[in-house]
Amino acid sequence: MRNFILFVALLLSSSCAINHGKPIANLKYLGVDRYLDRNIYQVRFTSDVDVVDLFKSKISQALICSFGDDFDFSVSHAMDVYGEGSIESVVSSKNPEFRADVLFFERKDATSEKVLDSEGLKSRLLGREFLVCKVRVNSYSYKVYLSEEMRLPVADLLREIEKFK
């Protein structure tokens, strides 16, 4: 009975999230650079919305990149192979510029994942033209914010992988 009451309370509290009413950001890809010889890829982009300062209180904000046909960017969905990186402002201008330090992951099972090394990432990129990426911001009081999609050219990632061979 106690578990049932807890479940109902969680269900009711989750429905309290309200629409954020924020404009949906349009992202424009600028470039990518590999950070030293590590498996971190710094993706630069502009946005017509300041996605870093969108909410006063947030749980997380990240650039999420999808491989293949999995375009479910919701927080509750676990992609099998994906990129994710925290976002920071780079330049203040008419269209704010941002950088996301993206790591690429492969999910082993429901509870574990590993960071893809250069060869593992390269093998998953071959044959693709681009990865689809979105900014996702999870805040305390509002529904999850998702930007419009941005295409990250695979050729640029492959070039960066080859720099440190």
DRENTORKOL-3810 file (N, C-alpha, C; in nm, 4 decimals):
REM DRENTORKOL-3810
@n.u->0.0824; n.v->-0.1190; n.w->0.0000; ca.u->0.0000; ca.v->0.0000; ca.w->0.0000; c.u->0.0869; c.v->0.1256; c.w->0.0000
@n.u->0.1941; n.v->0.1206; n.w->0.0789; ca.u->0.2841; ca.v->0.2360; ca.w->0.0856; c.u->0.3435; c.v->0.2667; c.w->-0.0523
@n.u->0.3834; n.v->0.1624; n.w->-0.1259; ca.u->0.4382; ca.v->0.1811; ca.w->-0.2603; c.u->0.3343; c.v->0.2404; c.w->-0.3548
@n.u->0.2105; n.v->0.1970; n.w->-0.3412; ca.u->0.1042; ca.v->0.2503; ca.w->-0.4259; c.u->0.0844; c.v->0.3996; c.w->-0.3999
@n.u->0.0845; n.v->0.4399; n.w->-0.2758; ca.u->0.0673; ca.v->0.5823; ca.w->-0.2408; c.u->0.1851; c.v->0.6634; c.w->-0.2936
@n.u->0.3056; n.v->0.6101; n.w->-0.2810; ca.u->0.4236; ca.v->0.6776; ca.w->-0.3331; c.u->0.4145; c.v->0.6919; c.w->-0.4845
@n.u->0.3699; n.v->0.5852; n.w->-0.5521; ca.u->0.3550; ca.v->0.5891; ca.w->-0.6971; c.u->0.2549; c.v->0.6966; c.w->-0.7392
@n.u->0.1402; n.v->0.7020; n.w->-0.6725; ca.u->0.0374; ca.v->0.8019; ca.w->-0.7044; c.u->0.0906; c.v->0.9422; c.w->-0.6788
@n.u->0.1623; n.v->0.9622; n.w->-0.5706; ca.u->0.2187; ca.v->1.0935; ca.w->-0.5401; c.u->0.3179; c.v->1.1367; c.w->-0.6470
@n.u->0.4037; n.v->1.0457; n.w->-0.6918; ca.u->0.4992; ca.v->1.0770; ca.w->-0.7980; c.u->0.4273; c.v->1.1066; c.w->-0.9285
@n.u->0.3263; n.v->1.0303; n.w->-0.9587; ca.u->0.2495; ca.v->1.0518; ca.w->-1.0811; c.u->0.1835; c.v->1.1891; c.w->-1.0804
@n.u->0.1239; n.v->1.2254; n.w->-0.9699; ca.u->0.0590; ca.v->1.3558; ca.w->-0.9598; c.u->0.1585; c.v->1.4701; c.w->-0.9652
@n.u->0.2729; n.v->1.4542; n.w->-0.9010; ca.u->0.3713; ca.v->1.5619; ca.w->-0.9015; c.u->0.4371; c.v->1.5779; c.w->-1.0378
@n.u->0.4487; n.v->1.4694; n.w->-1.1136; ca.u->0.5093; ca.v->1.4802; ca.w->-1.2459; c.u->0.4180; c.v->1.5540; c.w->-1.3423
@n.u->0.2905; n.v->1.5534; n.w->-1.3161; ca.u->0.1986; ca.v->1.6240; ca.w->-1.4054; c.u->0.1957; c.v->1.7735; c.w->-1.3758
@n.u->0.2693; n.v->1.8164; n.w->-1.2734; ca.u->0.2723; ca.v->1.9574; ca.w->-1.2381; c.u->0.3649; c.v->2.0384; c.w->-1.3283
@n.u->0.4499; n.v->1.9731; n.w->-1.4048; ca.u->0.5386; ca.v->2.0449; ca.w->-1.4954; c.u->0.4543; c.v->2.1182; c.w->-1.5991
@n.u->0.4867; n.v->2.2437; n.w->-1.6198; ca.u->0.4099; ca.v->2.3254; ca.w->-1.7130; c.u->0.4913; c.v->2.3526; c.w->-1.8381
@n.u->0.4235; n.v->2.3898; n.w->-1.9441; ca.u->0.4928; ca.v->2.4271; ca.w->-2.0663; c.u->0.5813; c.v->2.5471; c.w->-2.0377
@n.u->0.6994; n.v->2.5456; n.w->-2.0949; ca.u->0.7969; ca.v->2.6504; ca.w->-2.0668; c.u->0.7666; c.v->2.7810; c.w->-2.1378
@n.u->0.6969; n.v->2.7793; n.w->-2.2493; ca.u->0.6627; ca.v->2.9016; ca.w->-2.3211; c.u->0.7814; c.v->2.9714; c.w->-2.3843
@n.u->0.8956; n.v->2.9069; n.w->-2.3902; ca.u->1.0171; ca.v->2.9649; ca.w->-2.4489; c.u->1.0188; c.v->2.9379; c.w->-2.5986
@n.u->1.0777; n.v->3.0294; n.w->-2.6763; ca.u->1.0885; ca.v->3.0036; ca.w->-2.8210; c.u->1.1820; c.v->2.8857; c.w->-2.8466
@n.u->1.1514; n.v->2.8084; n.w->-2.9480; ca.u->1.2327; ca.v->2.6921; ca.w->-2.9820; c.u->1.3549; c.v->2.7392; c.w->-3.0607
@n.u->1.4720; n.v->2.7057; n.w->-3.0117; ca.u->1.5977; ca.v->2.7533; ca.w->-3.0700; c.u->1.6252; c.v->2.6890; c.w->-3.2052
@n.u->1.6715; n.v->2.7712; n.w->-3.2971; ca.u->1.7219; ca.v->2.7245; ca.w->-3.4256; c.u->1.8740; c.v->2.7253; c.w->-3.4150
@n.u->1.9353; n.v->2.6099; n.w->-3.4317; ca.u->2.0793; ca.v->2.5959; ca.w->-3.4171; c.u->2.1460; c.v->2.5940; c.w->-3.5535
@n.u->2.2661; n.v->2.6539; n.w->-3.5598; ca.u->2.3437; ca.v->2.6517; ca.w->-3.6843; c.u->2.4838; c.v->2.6013; c.w->-3.6509
@n.u->2.5209; n.v->2.4917; n.w->-3.7127; ca.u->2.6519; ca.v->2.4299; ca.w->-3.6920; c.u->2.7624; c.v->2.5215; c.w->-3.7430
@n.u->2.8691; n.v->2.5367; n.w->-3.6633; ca.u->2.9852; ca.v->2.6168; ca.w->-3.7037; c.u->3.1101; c.v->2.5331; c.w->-3.7267
@n.u->3.1304; n.v->2.4311; n.w->-3.6443; ca.u->3.2508; ca.v->2.3493; ca.w->-3.6599; c.u->3.2704; c.v->2.2577; c.w->-3.5410
@n.u->3.3724; n.v->2.1718; n.w->-3.5544; ca.u->3.4064; ca.v->2.0803; ca.w->-3.4461; c.u->3.5580; c.v->2.0663; c.w->-3.4398
@n.u->3.6105; n.v->2.0582; n.w->-3.3185; ca.u->3.7532; ca.v->2.0358; ca.w->-3.2954; c.u->3.7680; c.v->1.9303; c.w->-3.1876
@n.u->3.8631; n.v->1.8442; n.w->-3.2076; ca.u->3.8920; ca.v->1.7448; ca.w->-3.1044; c.u->3.9761; c.v->1.8120; c.w->-2.9972
@n.u->3.9440; n.v->1.7853; n.w->-2.8725; ca.u->4.0180; ca.v->1.8434; ca.w->-2.7614; c.u->4.1417; c.v->1.7588; c.w->-2.7352
@n.u->4.2579; n.v->1.8144; n.w->-2.7705; ca.u->4.3866; ca.v->1.7452; ca.w->-2.7588; c.u->4.3758; c.v->1.6064; c.w->-2.8207
@n.u->4.4262; n.v->1.5037; n.w->-2.7530; ca.u->4.4167; ca.v->1.3675; ca.w->-2.8078; c.u->4.3115; c.v->1.2866; c.w->-2.7326
@n.u->4.2221; n.v->1.3567; n.w->-2.6659; ca.u->4.1179; ca.v->1.2894; ca.w->-2.5879; c.u->3.9963; c.v->1.2626; c.w->-2.6758
@n.u->3.8992; n.v->1.1925; n.w->-2.6223; ca.u->3.7777; ca.v->1.1591; ca.w->-2.6966; c.u->3.6677; c.v->1.2613; c.w->-2.6730
@n.u->3.7073; n.v->1.3870; n.w->-2.6608; ca.u->3.6140; ca.v->1.4979; ca.w->-2.6417; c.u->3.6143; c.v->1.5800; c.w->-2.7699
@n.u->3.4951; n.v->1.6055; n.w->-2.8228; ca.u->3.4806; ca.v->1.6811; ca.w->-2.9466; c.u->3.4041; c.v->1.8087; c.w->-2.9158
@n.u->3.4694; n.v->1.9226; n.w->-2.9378; ca.u->3.4093; ca.v->2.0520; ca.w->-2.9065; c.u->3.3306; c.v->2.1003; c.w->-3.0279
@n.u->3.1988; n.v->2.0898; n.w->-3.0162; ca.u->3.1080; ca.v->2.1276; ca.w->-3.1242; c.u->3.0656; c.v->2.2720; c.w->-3.1021
@n.u->3.0888; n.v->2.3564; n.w->-3.2028; ca.u->3.0517; ca.v->2.4981; ca.w->-3.1953; c.u->2.9273; c.v->2.5232; c.w->-3.2802
@n.u->2.8382; n.v->2.6059; n.w->-3.2270; ca.u->2.7151; ca.v->2.6374; ca.w->-3.2986; c.u->2.6607; c.v->2.7714; c.w->-3.2518
@n.u->2.5754; n.v->2.8292; n.w->-3.3345; ca.u->2.5026; ca.v->2.9497; ca.w->-3.2952; c.u->2.3570; c.v->2.9122; c.w->-3.2724
@n.u->2.2876; n.v->3.0018; n.w->-3.2075; ca.u->2.1461; ca.v->2.9811; ca.w->-3.1796; c.u->2.0777; c.v->3.1160; c.w->-3.1760
@n.u->1.9537; n.v->3.1201; n.w->-3.2190; ca.u->1.8770; ca.v->3.2445; ca.w->-3.2102; c.u->1.8140; c.v->3.2613; c.w->-3.0720
@n.u->1.8393; n.v->3.1660; n.w->-2.9815; ca.u->1.7925; ca.v->3.1712; ca.w->-2.8430; c.u->1.9127; c.v->3.1396; c.w->-2.7539
@n.u->1.9279; n.v->3.2144; n.w->-2.6459; ca.u->2.0369; ca.v->3.1860; ca.w->-2.5522; c.u->2.0030; c.v->3.0615; c.w->-2.4717
@n.u->2.0520; n.v->2.9466; n.w->-2.5176; ca.u->2.0149; ca.v->2.8194; ca.w->-2.4558; c.u->2.0845; c.v->2.7943; c.w->-2.3218
@n.u->2.1881; n.v->2.8707; n.w->-2.2901; ca.u->2.2563; ca.v->2.8541; ca.w->-2.1612; c.u->2.1774; c.v->2.9215; c.w->-2.0490
@n.u->2.1238; n.v->3.0382; n.w->-2.0755; ca.u->2.0519; ca.v->3.1140; ca.w->-1.9731; c.u->1.9007; c.v->3.1102; c.w->-1.9942
@n.u->1.8512; n.v->3.0021; n.w->-2.0480; ca.u->1.7099; ca.v->2.9880; ca.w->-2.0806; c.u->1.6215; c.v->2.9830; c.w->-1.9564
@n.u->1.6667; n.v->2.9108; n.w->-1.8535; ca.u->1.5910; ca.v->2.8973; ca.w->-1.7290; c.u->1.6797; c.v->2.9365; c.w->-1.6114
@n.u->1.6189; n.v->2.9942; n.w->-1.5096; ca.u->1.6959; ca.v->3.0320; ca.w->-1.3910; c.u->1.7421; c.v->2.9101; c.w->-1.3137
@n.u->1.6567; n.v->2.8101; n.w->-1.3040; ca.u->1.6957; ca.v->2.6878; ca.w->-1.2335; c.u->1.6792; c.v->2.5702; c.w->-1.3281
@n.u->1.7897; n.v->2.5002; n.w->-1.3490; ca.u->1.7859; ca.v->2.3857; ca.w->-1.4406; c.u->1.8566; c.v->2.2675; c.w->-1.3779
@n.u->1.8139; n.v->2.1506; n.w->-1.4177; ca.u->1.8749; ca.v->2.0266; ca.w->-1.3706; c.u->1.9923; c.v->1.9906; c.w->-1.4602
@n.u->1.9718; n.v->2.0036; n.w->-1.5900; ca.u->2.0777; ca.v->1.9717; ca.w->-1.6858; c.u->2.0528; c.v->2.0455; c.w->-1.8164
@n.u->2.1598; n.v->2.0657; n.w->-1.8892; ca.u->2.1498; ca.v->2.1186; ca.w->-2.0256; c.u->2.2627; c.v->2.0577; c.w->-2.1050
@n.u->2.2302; n.v->2.0093; n.w->-2.2239; ca.u->2.3312; ca.v->1.9390; ca.w->-2.3028; c.u->2.2951; c.v->1.9415; c.w->-2.4499
@n.u->2.3976; n.v->1.9230; n.w->-2.5308; ca.u->2.3775; ca.v->1.8945; ca.w->-2.6719; c.u->2.3769; c.v->1.7427; c.w->-2.6828
@n.u->2.2704; n.v->1.6862; n.w->-2.7375; ca.u->2.2540; ca.v->1.5421; ca.w->-2.7532; c.u->2.2577; c.v->1.5113; c.w->-2.9030
@n.u->2.3385; n.v->1.4138; n.w->-2.9423; ca.u->2.3491; ca.v->1.3761; ca.w->-3.0835; c.u->2.3107; c.v->1.2302; c.w->-3.1014
@n.u->2.2296; n.v->1.2049; n.w->-3.2017; ca.u->2.1747; ca.v->1.0721; ca.w->-3.2263; c.u->2.2430; c.v->1.0058; c.w->-3.3454
@n.u->2.2667; n.v->0.8771; n.w->-3.3323; ca.u->2.3146; ca.v->0.7943; ca.w->-3.4426; c.u->2.1937; c.v->0.7207; c.w->-3.4994
@n.u->2.1942; n.v->0.6971; n.w->-3.6275; ca.u->2.0899; ca.v->0.6144; ca.w->-3.6863; c.u->1.9539; c.v->0.6798; c.w->-3.6906
@n.u->1.8527; n.v->0.5986; n.w->-3.6646; ca.u->1.7151; ca.v->0.6445; ca.w->-3.6763; c.u->1.6497; c.v->0.6714; c.w->-3.5422
@n.u->1.7261; n.v->0.6792; n.w->-3.4356; ca.u->1.6713; ca.v->0.7017; ca.w->-3.3023; c.u->1.6681; c.v->0.8516; c.w->-3.2743
@n.u->1.5522; n.v->0.9117; n.w->-3.2928; ca.u->1.5391; ca.v->1.0564; ca.w->-3.2745; c.u->1.4521; c.v->1.0905; c.w->-3.1547
@n.u->1.4478; n.v->1.0019; n.w->-3.0577; ca.u->1.3749; ca.v->1.0277; ca.w->-2.9340; c.u->1.4722; c.v->1.0921; c.w->-2.8356
@n.u->1.4638; n.v->1.2238; n.w->-2.8205; ca.u->1.5562; ca.v->1.2996; ca.w->-2.7363; c.u->1.5008; c.v->1.3219; c.w->-2.5949
@n.u->1.3950; n.v->1.2529; n.w->-2.5594; ca.u->1.3357; ca.v->1.2713; ca.w->-2.4266; c.u->1.4314; c.v->1.2211; c.w->-2.3185
@n.u->1.4174; n.v->1.2756; n.w->-2.1998; ca.u->1.5042; ca.v->1.2404; ca.w->-2.0882; c.u->1.4880; c.v->1.0937; c.w->-2.0503
@n.u->1.3682; n.v->1.0424; n.w->-2.0586; ca.u->1.3410; ca.v->0.9050; ca.w->-2.0150; c.u->1.3882; c.v->0.7989; c.w->-2.1140
@n.u->1.4232; n.v->0.8392; n.w->-2.2361; ca.u->1.4648; ca.v->0.7430; ca.w->-2.3387; c.u->1.6162; c.v->0.7247; c.w->-2.3360
@n.u->1.6614; n.v->0.6011; n.w->-2.3451; ca.u->1.8042; ca.v->0.5694; ca.w->-2.3475; c.u->1.8443; c.v->0.5258; c.w->-2.4880
@n.u->1.9231; n.v->0.6083; n.w->-2.5571; ca.u->1.9738; ca.v->0.5714; ca.w->-2.6896; c.u->2.0850; c.v->0.4684; c.w->-2.6739
@n.u->2.1004; n.v->0.3819; n.w->-2.7731; ca.u->2.2060; ca.v->0.2810; ca.w->-2.7689; c.u->2.3437; c.v->0.3413; c.w->-2.7957
@n.u->2.3521; n.v->0.4287; n.w->-2.8951; ca.u->2.4758; ca.v->0.4997; ca.w->-2.9284; c.u->2.4389; c.v->0.6461; c.w->-2.9437
@n.u->2.5135; n.v->0.7329; n.w->-2.8750; ca.u->2.4779; ca.v->0.8749; ca.w->-2.8775; c.u->2.5966; c.v->0.9598; c.w->-2.8348
@n.u->2.5860; n.v->1.0894; n.w->-2.8617; ca.u->2.6829; ca.v->1.1864; ca.w->-2.8139; c.u->2.6126; c.v->1.2805; c.w->-2.7188
@n.u->2.6849; n.v->1.3249; n.w->-2.6167; ca.u->2.6272; ca.v->1.4190; ca.w->-2.5211; c.u->2.7374; c.v->1.5071; c.w->-2.4658
@n.u->2.7061; n.v->1.6358; n.w->-2.4541; ca.u->2.8056; ca.v->1.7267; ca.w->-2.3996; c.u->2.7441; c.v->1.8492; c.w->-2.3377
@n.u->2.8073; n.v->1.8962; n.w->-2.2308; ca.u->2.7606; ca.v->2.0181; ca.w->-2.1640; c.u->2.7884; c.v->2.1381; c.w->-2.2530
@n.u->2.7062; n.v->2.2402; n.w->-2.2367; ca.u->2.7102; ca.v->2.3581; ca.w->-2.3232; c.u->2.7574; c.v->2.4785; c.w->-2.2437
@n.u->2.8386; n.v->2.5629; n.w->-2.3092; ca.u->2.8777; ca.v->2.6905; ca.w->-2.2497; c.u->2.8766; c.v->2.7988; c.w->-2.3562
@n.u->2.8562; n.v->2.9220; n.w->-2.3146; ca.u->2.8600; ca.v->3.0357; ca.w->-2.4058; c.u->3.0039; c.v->3.0641; c.w->-2.4452
@n.u->3.0225; n.v->3.1041; n.w->-2.5716; ca.u->3.1565; ca.v->3.1367; ca.w->-2.6202; c.u->3.1673; c.v->3.2856; c.w->-2.6496
@n.u->3.0756; n.v->3.3398; n.w->-2.7276; ca.u->3.0804; ca.v->3.4787; ca.w->-2.7697; c.u->2.9426; c.v->3.5395; c.w->-2.7535
@n.u->2.9377; n.v->3.6611; n.w->-2.7051; ca.u->2.8098; ca.v->3.7311; ca.w->-2.6964; c.u->2.7955; c.v->3.8175; c.w->-2.8209
@n.u->2.6940; n.v->3.7909; n.w->-2.9001; ca.u->2.6708; ca.v->3.8641; ca.w->-3.0240; c.u->2.5227; c.v->3.8627; c.w->-3.0562
@n.u->2.4875; n.v->3.9051; n.w->-3.1783; ca.u->2.3474; ca.v->3.9042; ca.w->-3.2189; c.u->2.2892; c.v->3.7640; c.w->-3.2045
@n.u->2.3587; n.v->3.6653; n.w->-3.2592; ca.u->2.3223; ca.v->3.5246; ca.w->-3.2391; c.u->2.4258; c.v->3.4653; c.w->-3.1457
@n.u->2.3861; n.v->3.4303; n.w->-3.0251; ca.u->2.4829; ca.v->3.3755; ca.w->-2.9307; c.u->2.5551; c.v->3.2533; c.w->-2.9882
@n.u->2.6835; n.v->3.2425; n.w->-2.9546; ca.u->2.7634; ca.v->3.1282; ca.w->-2.9977; c.u->2.7918; c.v->3.0403; c.w->-2.8769
@n.u->2.7906; n.v->2.9093; n.w->-2.9005; ca.u->2.8055; ca.v->2.8130; ca.w->-2.7923; c.u->2.9053; c.v->2.7050; c.w->-2.8306
@n.u->2.9546; n.v->2.6361; n.w->-2.7273; ca.u->3.0413; ca.v->2.5209; ca.w->-2.7476; c.u->2.9927; c.v->2.4098; c.w->-2.6559
@n.u->2.9840; n.v->2.2908; n.w->-2.7113; ca.u->2.9481; ca.v->2.1731; ca.w->-2.6323; c.u->3.0649; c.v->2.0760; c.w->-2.6372
@n.u->3.1095; n.v->2.0314; n.w->-2.5205; ca.u->3.2163; ca.v->1.9322; ca.w->-2.5112; c.u->3.1521; c.v->1.7937; c.w->-2.5142
@n.u->3.1488; n.v->1.7350; n.w->-2.6329; ca.u->3.0713; ca.v->1.6128; ca.w->-2.6566; c.u->3.1585; c.v->1.4888; c.w->-2.6446
@n.u->3.1092; n.v->1.3930; n.w->-2.5679; ca.u->3.1636; ca.v->1.2580; ca.w->-2.5614; c.u->3.0632; c.v->1.1658; c.w->-2.6290
@n.u->3.1123; n.v->1.0607; n.w->-2.6937; ca.u->3.0241; ca.v->0.9657; ca.w->-2.7596; c.u->3.0225; c.v->0.8357; c.w->-2.6798
@n.u->2.9014; n.v->0.7825; n.w->-2.6597; ca.u->2.8803; ca.v->0.6672; ca.w->-2.5731; c.u->2.8124; c.v->0.5532; c.w->-2.6467
@n.u->2.8387; n.v->0.4335; n.w->-2.5966; ca.u->2.7653; ca.v->0.3148; ca.w->-2.6389; c.u->2.7081; c.v->0.2517; c.w->-2.5126
@n.u->2.5785; n.v->0.2292; n.w->-2.5134; ca.u->2.5121; ca.v->0.1683; ca.w->-2.3980; c.u->2.5293; c.v->0.0176; c.w->-2.4064
@n.u->2.5863; n.v->-0.0399; n.w->-2.3011; ca.u->2.6063; ca.v->-0.1854; ca.w->-2.2955; c.u->2.4778; c.v->-0.2563; c.w->-2.2557
@n.u->2.4120; n.v->-0.2034; n.w->-2.1528; ca.u->2.2852; ca.v->-0.2585; ca.w->-2.1055; c.u->2.2115; c.v->-0.1466; c.w->-2.0319
@n.u->2.1087; n.v->-0.1798; n.w->-1.9588; ca.u->2.0250; ca.v->-0.0787; ca.w->-1.8945; c.u->2.0984; c.v->0.0021; c.w->-1.7883
@n.u->2.2099; n.v->-0.0480; n.w->-1.7378; ca.u->2.2777; ca.v->0.0216; ca.w->-1.6284; c.u->2.4211; c.v->0.0627; c.w->-1.6572
@n.u->2.4735; n.v->0.0310; n.w->-1.7755; ca.u->2.6129; ca.v->0.0681; ca.w->-1.8017; c.u->2.6332; c.v->0.1115; c.w->-1.9456
@n.u->2.7346; n.v->0.1939; n.w->-1.9621; ca.u->2.7730; ca.v->0.2419; ca.w->-2.0939; c.u->2.9217; c.v->0.2701; c.w->-2.0934
@n.u->2.9785; n.v->0.2843; n.w->-2.2116; ca.u->3.1210; ca.v->0.3151; ca.w->-2.2207; c.u->3.1410; c.v->0.4290; c.w->-2.3193
@n.u->3.2482; n.v->0.5043; n.w->-2.2967; ca.u->3.2866; ca.v->0.6103; ca.w->-2.3888; c.u->3.3539; c.v->0.5448; c.w->-2.5078
@n.u->3.3118; n.v->0.5841; n.w->-2.6266; ca.u->3.3714; ca.v->0.5283; ca.w->-2.7481; c.u->3.5097; c.v->0.5880; c.w->-2.7706
@n.u->3.6077; n.v->0.5029; n.w->-2.7978; ca.u->3.7398; ca.v->0.5528; ca.w->-2.8349; c.u->3.7363; c.v->0.5913; c.w->-2.9832
@n.u->3.8489; n.v->0.6393; n.w->-3.0350; ca.u->3.8539; ca.v->0.6871; ca.w->-3.1735; c.u->3.8098; c.v->0.5818; c.w->-3.2738
@n.u->3.8610; n.v->0.4605; n.w->-3.2585; ca.u->3.8267; ca.v->0.3542; ca.w->-3.3543; c.u->3.6806; c.v->0.3130; c.w->-3.3431
@n.u->3.6307; n.v->0.3044; n.w->-3.2207; ca.u->3.4904; ca.v->0.2688; ca.w->-3.2010; c.u->3.3972; c.v->0.3737; c.w->-3.2595
@n.u->3.4316; n.v->0.5012; n.w->-3.2398; ca.u->3.3511; ca.v->0.6101; ca.w->-3.2962; c.u->3.3597; c.v->0.6083; c.w->-3.4477
@n.u->3.4796; n.v->0.5929; n.w->-3.4999; ca.u->3.4980; ca.v->0.5916; ca.w->-3.6451; c.u->3.4147; c.v->0.4819; c.w->-3.7104
@n.u->3.4147; n.v->0.3631; n.w->-3.6525; ca.u->3.3397; ca.v->0.2520; ca.w->-3.7119; c.u->3.1893; c.v->0.2796; c.w->-3.7133
@n.u->3.1402; n.v->0.3540; n.w->-3.6165; ca.u->2.9966; ca.v->0.3863; ca.w->-3.6120; c.u->2.9601; c.v->0.5045; c.w->-3.7017
@n.u->3.0601; n.v->0.5836; n.w->-3.7385; ca.u->3.0350; ca.v->0.6990; ca.w->-3.8253; c.u->3.0410; c.v->0.6647; c.w->-3.9738
@n.u->3.1209; n.v->0.5668; n.w->-4.0087; ca.u->3.1387; ca.v->0.5325; ca.w->-4.1504; c.u->3.0046; c.v->0.5003; c.w->-4.2148
@n.u->2.9840; n.v->0.5567; n.w->-4.3331; ca.u->2.8599; ca.v->0.5347; ca.w->-4.4060; c.u->2.7506; c.v->0.6354; c.w->-4.3725
@n.u->2.7755; n.v->0.7236; n.w->-4.2781; ca.u->2.6768; ca.v->0.8260; ca.w->-4.2410; c.u->2.7210; c.v->0.9619; c.w->-4.2949
@n.u->2.6253; n.v->1.0468; n.w->-4.3241; ca.u->2.6561; ca.v->1.1822; ca.w->-4.3688; c.u->2.6581; c.v->1.2807; c.w->-4.2530
@n.u->2.5697; n.v->1.2592; n.w->-4.1558; ca.u->2.5583; ca.v->1.3526; ca.w->-4.0452; c.u->2.4951; c.v->1.2840; c.w->-3.9247
@n.u->2.5112; n.v->1.3480; n.w->-3.8088; ca.u->2.4397; ca.v->1.3094; ca.w->-3.6879; c.u->2.3383; c.v->1.4188; c.w->-3.6594
@n.u->2.2241; n.v->1.3820; n.w->-3.6074; ca.u->2.1220; ca.v->1.4793; ca.w->-3.5707; c.u->2.1416; c.v->1.5148; c.w->-3.4233
@n.u->2.1525; n.v->1.6449; n.w->-3.3958; ca.u->2.1753; ca.v->1.6919; ca.w->-3.2588; c.u->2.0681; c.v->1.7923; c.w->-3.2188
@n.u->2.0378; n.v->1.7952; n.w->-3.0893; ca.u->1.9452; ca.v->1.8930; ca.w->-3.0324; c.u->1.9973; c.v->1.9378; c.w->-2.8966
@n.u->1.9645; n.v->2.0600; n.w->-2.8609; ca.u->1.9886; ca.v->2.1056; ca.w->-2.7249; c.u->1.8707; c.v->2.0592; c.w->-2.6412
@n.u->1.9021; n.v->1.9996; n.w->-2.5261; ca.u->1.7984; ca.v->1.9545; ca.w->-2.4329; c.u->1.8267; c.v->2.0179; c.w->-2.2968
@n.u->1.7239; n.v->2.0875; n.w->-2.2441; ca.u->1.7364; ca.v->2.1500; ca.w->-2.1127; c.u->1.6257; c.v->2.0954; c.w->-2.0239
@n.u->1.6658; n.v->2.0433; n.w->-1.9101; ca.u->1.5724; ca.v->1.9889; ca.w->-1.8126; c.u->1.5729; c.v->2.0836; c.w->-1.6929
@n.u->1.4569; n.v->2.1401; n.w->-1.6615; ca.u->1.4480; ca.v->2.2343; ca.w->-1.5499; c.u->1.3525; c.v->2.1796; c.w->-1.4438
@n.u->1.3482; n.v->2.2469; n.w->-1.3303; ca.u->1.2684; ca.v->2.1973; ca.w->-1.2179; c.u->1.1178; c.v->2.2072; c.w->-1.2402
@n.u->1.0701; n.v->2.3173; n.w->-1.2932; ca.u->0.9259; ca.v->2.3409; ca.w->-1.2978; c.u->0.8622; c.v->2.3219; c.w->-1.4343
@n.u->0.9442; n.v->2.3100; n.w->-1.5371; ca.u->0.8909; ca.v->2.3096; ca.w->-1.6723; c.u->0.9146; c.v->2.1771; c.w->-1.7426
@n.u->0.8375; n.v->2.1537; n.w->-1.8470; ca.u->0.8601; ca.v->2.0372; ca.w->-1.9315; c.u->0.9961; c.v->2.0514; c.w->-1.9997
@n.u->1.0519; n.v->1.9415; n.w->-2.0430; ca.u->1.1842; ca.v->1.9417; ca.w->-2.1056; c.u->1.1824; c.v->2.0285; c.w->-2.2309
@n.u->1.2856; n.v->2.1109; n.w->-2.2434; ca.u->1.3010; ca.v->2.1994; ca.w->-2.3584; c.u->1.3889; c.v->2.1291; c.w->-2.4615
@n.u->1.3429; n.v->2.1263; n.w->-2.5865; ca.u->1.4205; ca.v->2.0717; ca.w->-2.6974; c.u->1.4289; c.v->2.1740; c.w->-2.8092
@n.u->1.5489; n.v->2.1944; n.w->-2.8610; ca.u->1.5684; ca.v->2.2859; ca.w->-2.9738; c.u->1.5261; c.v->2.2166; c.w->-3.1037
@n.u->1.5331; n.v->2.2923; n.w->-3.2110; ca.u->1.5209; ca.v->2.2323; ca.w->-3.3441; c.u->1.6455; c.v->2.1482; c.w->-3.3669
@n.u->1.6442; n.v->2.0624; n.w->-3.4666; ca.u->1.7604; ca.v->1.9776; ca.w->-3.4911; c.u->1.8715; c.v->2.0525; c.w->-3.5631
@n.u->1.9934; n.v->2.0090; n.w->-3.5371; ca.u->2.1124; ca.v->2.0593; ca.w->-3.6060; c.u->2.1855; c.v->1.9380; c.w->-3.6614
@n.u->2.2342; n.v->1.9481; n.w->-3.7818; ca.u->2.3074; ca.v->1.8372; ca.w->-3.8424; c.u->2.4579; c.v->1.8582; c.w->-3.8233
@n.u->2.5201; n.v->1.7588; n.w->-3.7645; ca.u->2.6647; ca.v->1.7594; ca.w->-3.7415; c.u->2.7291; c.v->1.6728; c.w->-3.8492
@n.u->2.8066; n.v->1.7345; n.w->-3.9409; ca.u->2.8651; ca.v->1.6579; ca.w->-4.0515; c.u->2.9644; c.v->1.5526; c.w->-4.0026
@n.u->2.9442; n.v->1.4292; n.w->-4.0447; ca.u->3.0322; ca.v->1.3196; ca.w->-4.0068; c.u->3.1722; c.v->1.3411; c.w->-4.0625
@n.u->3.1841; n.v->1.3993; n.w->-4.1810; ca.u->3.3156; ca.v->1.4237; ca.w->-4.2414; c.u->3.4034; c.v->1.5084; c.w->-4.1487
@n.u->3.3435; n.v->1.6044; n.w->-4.0796; ca.u->3.4197; ca.v->1.6888; ca.w->-3.9868; c.u->3.4675; c.v->1.6084; c.w->-3.8663
@n.u->3.3828; n.v->1.5210; n.w->-3.8143; ca.u->3.4235; ca.v->1.4353; ca.w->-3.7018; c.u->3.5344; c.v->1.3387; c.w->-3.7445
@n.u->3.5215; n.v->1.2785; n.w->-3.8614; ca.u->3.6238; ca.v->1.1857; ca.w->-3.9094; c.u->3.7578; c.v->1.2569; c.w->-3.9278
@n.u->3.7553; n.v->1.3799; n.w->-3.9774; ca.u->3.8784; ca.v->1.4590; ca.w->-3.9924; c.u->3.9463; c.v->1.4774; c.w->-3.8572
@n.u->3.8671; n.v->1.5069; n.w->-3.7540; ca.u->3.9226; ca.v->1.5284; ca.w->-3.6207; c.u->3.9754; c.v->1.3995; c.w->-3.5592
@n.u->3.9102; n.v->1.2878; n.w->-3.5862; ca.u->3.9593; ca.v->1.1584; ca.w->-3.5373; c.u->4.0975; c.v->1.1293; c.w->-3.5951
@n.u->4.1158; n.v->1.1570; n.w->-3.7235; ca.u->4.2409; ca.v->1.1263; ca.w->-3.7935; c.u->4.3568; c.v->1.2157; c.w->-3.7485
@n.u->4.3303; n.v->1.3307; n.w->-3.6888; ca.u->4.4363; ca.v->1.4237; ca.w->-3.6474; c.u->4.5312; c.v->1.3632; c.w->-3.5451
@n.u->4.4836; n.v->1.2731; n.w->-3.4623; ca.u->4.5649; ca.v->1.2222; ca.w->-3.3518; c.u->4.5969; c.v->1.0742; c.w->-3.3657
@n.u->4.6134; n.v->1.0277; n.w->-3.4869; ca.u->4.6495; ca.v->0.8861; ca.w->-3.5082; c.u->4.7985; c.v->0.8718; c.w->-3.5080
END
